[in-house]
Amino acid sequence: MSKASLAVEPPLVVESSLGNLKSSPWSELDGLQPETKIINEQLVKINSKGFLTINSQPSVNAERSDSLTVGWGGPVGYVYQKAYLEFFCSKEKLDAVVEKCKALPSITYMAVNKGENWVSNTAQSDVNAVTWGVFPAKEIIQPTIVDPASFKVWKDEAFRTW
């Protein structure tokens, strides 16, 4: 499996995506977060197909920073997010995703298995901002980035959890 070898059944991950579980081994948070509820129907479909999601965020374009669902950073700003999805899957499913991404150059991906086999369409030095905000009298704030080095650290934590 890519990302991790699973001992969890897809129905458990689907129940989590629906918000029917108060906790899960892959989240320290209590239930679904408000922003996840925006995409939970899509997550259920994805999880039902054997892509077992452990981290995600919806696309956000200039939402007010005081939004109850996706806001952060204080008032009078605007927040942005790239859609992001982190999941476990079989090698066969990963191969299919990689093949489809060849026709979609705006989508970046990183995948690694426990054996350190790395597949990506990004360079090892690339940094991908997935969340940022614009606030009066401040530079752009980028609280969430994804890069190969961090991804590999997260991979180790994911394998320990599973």
N, C-alpha and C positions, 0 to 999 in steps of 0.2 A: 504494500500500500504506500501511496505517497503521503507524506506528512507523518503518518503513524500507522501502525498495525492495530486495528480496532478490535475491542472486545465488547463493543456496545452495539445494540441492535438499532437499525434505522428508526423503528417506532419511537424509541426513547428520544432521539434527536428531533423527530417530528413533533412529539408532545412538547418538547422544550420550545420549538419554533412557534407553536400555537399559544405559548404562555401558560400551559397547563402544569408546569413544574415550578416549584418555588426555588429550586437550586439545581445545579448540575456540576459535574466534575470539571468542566471547562470554563466556569464563570464564578467569580467571587460575588457577583451581584445577586440581588433578590428578584428573581423573575425577569420578565422581559422589560427592557428599558423603553421609554416612550418612542425613541427614534426607531427601534427595531419593529415596533408595531406598524410602522409605515410600510415595511417590506415583508411582514411575516407570512403573507399568503405566498409570495414568491419563494421564501425560504422553505415553506412546507413542500412546495413542488420540487425544489432542488433536493431537499433531504429525502423525499420519497423516491427519487431517482438514484439514490446511492451516493450522493455528494453530501457528506455529513458535516454541516457547517458548525464552526466554533467561534467565528468572529465575523461581523459584517457591519456595514453602515450604508444608509441610502445616499443617493446623490442629493445634494442640497445646493441651490444656486441663489445667493444673496438673501438668505433668510435673516430676519432680524435677530440680533444676538440675544434678545430677551425672550425668544420663542420658548415655550414650555417643552416642546418636543426635541428641538435640535440646538437650542441656544446655549451659549457659553461666553465667557469673557467679559461680562458686564453689559450695561445698556448702551444704546446709541451706536452699535456696530452692526456689521453684517458678516454672516458666516457662510462658508462654502465647504462642500465635501465632494470628493469623488466617490462613486459607488465602489465598495470594497467588500470582498468576500474571501474568507479563509476557511478551508475545509480539508477533510480527509477524503481520499478516494482510492480506488484501485488503480493500478498502473494502466489498465486498459481504458479507464475513464479519463485519466490524465492524458494519455496519448490522443484521445478524441478531442479534448479541450485544446491541446496544443495545435492540433491540425486545424481546428476551426479558427483559432486566433491568428493563424497565418494570413487569413483574409481580412483581419481586423487589426491593423497596425496601431490603432489608438488604445488597444487593450494591452496592458503589461501583465506578465505573470511570472511567478517564481514558484518552484516546487522542489522539494527535497524529500528523500526517504531516510529511514533510520541509518542506512548504509552510506549516507553522505552523497548519494547520486543527485546531482544538481541539474535542473532543467529551467531555463529562463530565456526570455527575449530581452533582458536588460544586462548591462555590463555590471561587473562586480563593484564598480565605483558609482553606479547610478543611485540617486536618491529620489524617491517619488513622494511628493507632498500629497497626502490624501485628505487633510483637513487644514483650513486656514481661515483667518478672520481679518477684517478691515475695521479699524476703530479710529475715531478722530484723534489727530495729533500723535499717532503711533505708526511705527513701521508695520508691515504685514506680519501677523503672528502665525506661525506654523507649529501647532502643538503635536500633530501626528504626521510622521513620515514612515515610509517603508523602504528599507534598503537591504541588500543581501546580507550584510553582517548582522543586523538586528534580527532578520528573518531566521538566520541559522541559530541564533541564541534562543529565539522563541521555539524553534523546532525541538531543541533539547528539552525545554520545559514541557512541550506537548507530549513527547515520548514518555517522559517521567509520569505525567498525569494519566496517560492511557496505559 
